[in-house]
Amino acid sequence: MNPIVCGKVRAVQDFTKDIQGDRGVGVIIHGDASFAGQGVVYETMQFAELHKYKTHGVVHIVINNQLGFTTVPKDARSGLFCTDLAKSLDSPVFHVNADEPELVEGIIKLAFEYRQKFKKDVFVDIIGYRRYGHNELDQPGFTQPLMYKTIEKTLPVFEKYSRKLIADGVIDEKYKQDLIKKYFSDFDKAYENSRNHVFNRYDWIPKPWEEIRLPSLWGNVKDTGVPISILRELSDKINVIPDGFHTHPQIRKFYEQRHAAVKEGLQIDFATSEALAFASLLYEGYGVRLSGQDVERGTFSHRHSVLKDQTENKSYTPLQSVIKEGESHNLSICNSHLSEFGVLGFEYGYSLAHPNVLVMWEAQFGDFANGAQIMIDNYISSGESKWGVQSGVTLLLPHGMDGQGPEHSSARIERFLQLSDDDLHKVGSGKREKLKDQIRDSNIQVVQCSNTANYFHCLRRQMRRPFRKPLIMFNSKKLLRYKGVSYFF
């Protein structure tokens, strides 16, 4: 969950114009063993100061029971404290005794005050113990006999604290017993209600999802086309480099060729098709966010969406020229750190928080999805069926056995097909409505575009529907510059 929390918080901050993170804050609750042992924790912490990923400080609360599954600290980490990882951020860590509730409350307040003032990550290590085993069947005495003999003799926190309050005259025994009866009664009622409760996903729709932006330009929801005159108008903005900006000669030539291709309606390659799709969505009022390793340039030097001045330390993003001053939607083309698991989780979280942004994660090579497979299995392919939450996150996976050897080749289409839960009874019915229902009822979409027009319409379709689905796109490396699949007006 770590990167998903950060992605959701960043999306909320972006769309509420919370530039300094004054109003939106992420809180992540960790276990001590997982904090020290799970690599995604470190991958997530690396977002802290990255311009297009940071959330201006996360409050990390570690529930430290000094026992991970059945493993003691000396076997679960190399450092003295489970929070030693925080040293990599120069963040403060507060260690506090879980047996002192007022102290815990005070330290957590202090942590929030620190975050609000300095806009940095902060860590609270609540050191306690686990009275029972790792699960219902566990007997902790099997593996930690001496520790659990001590724990058995230790008063529970509630009992210890209530005795202190009675001794100080804050409450009396009757108040304590009434409180116990009240909570047990509430728990019993909740349990009985849970046995009869029917989950209705529509009761839990977040506010932004009540306002999925329905397209108002160029036809109905299902129409993904754009008038050629508009595409040429957009091309005049996104394929012209301003005077005074010293871009690399090869890139200037690349942009000139792209501009000419749209003007003449000839050989619209994949990069040009993608840029037109992004520009047209921005023109309609949607947001666009593309994230991953090398996405600014494009792994295969085909995109060049963020240009670097050759004489000064400045950049220019041609797509930004489509957004009118004062418009609320945003554009983010952002090179990520060298992480797949964490970054894909961040983008998934971003897509959950706002449905009106085309959120894309591009793997440097298709098989880099290996590193993010947990995120794909646990959230992207199954999140809607488990929790009723929609996501329109798009995975761009360069695919093909050409070049770069066996480790930078196949994106393993078969894995994603196995994850798809298509209803076989709806396939090939021939009725448009049935096929539409099939897409709405499925968990993911798996596509491999055979030409650049497919790519353009597929990207636009993600936003021009009244619902959202994860999209897995296998983009051939070889076809990126192959004229045989380039589109003609």
Secondary structure, 3 states (H helix, E strand, C coil): CHHHHHHHHHHHHHHCCCCCCCCCCEEEEEEHHHHHHCHHHHHHHCCCCCCCCCCCCEEEEEEECCCECCECHHHHCCCCCHHHHHHHHCCCEEEEECCCHHHHHHHHHHHHHHHHHHCCCEEEEEECCCCCCCCCCCCHHHCCHHHHHHHHCCCCHHHHHHHHHHHCCCCCHHHHHHHHHHHHHHHHHHHHHHHHCCCCHHHHCCHHHHHCCCCCCCCCCCCCCCCHHHHHHHHHHHCCCCCCCCCCHHHHHHHHHHHHHHHHCCCECHHHHHHHHHHHHHHHCCEEEEEECCCCCCCCCCCCCCEECCCCCCEECHHHHHCCCCCCCCEEEEECCCCCHHHHHHHHHHHHHCCCEEEEEECCCHHHHHHHHHHHHHHHCCHHHHHCCCCCCEEEEEECCCCCCHHHCCCCHHHHHHHCCCCHHHCCCCCHHHHHHHHHHCCCEEECCCCHHHHHHHHHHCCCCCCCCCEEEEEECHHHHCHHHCECC
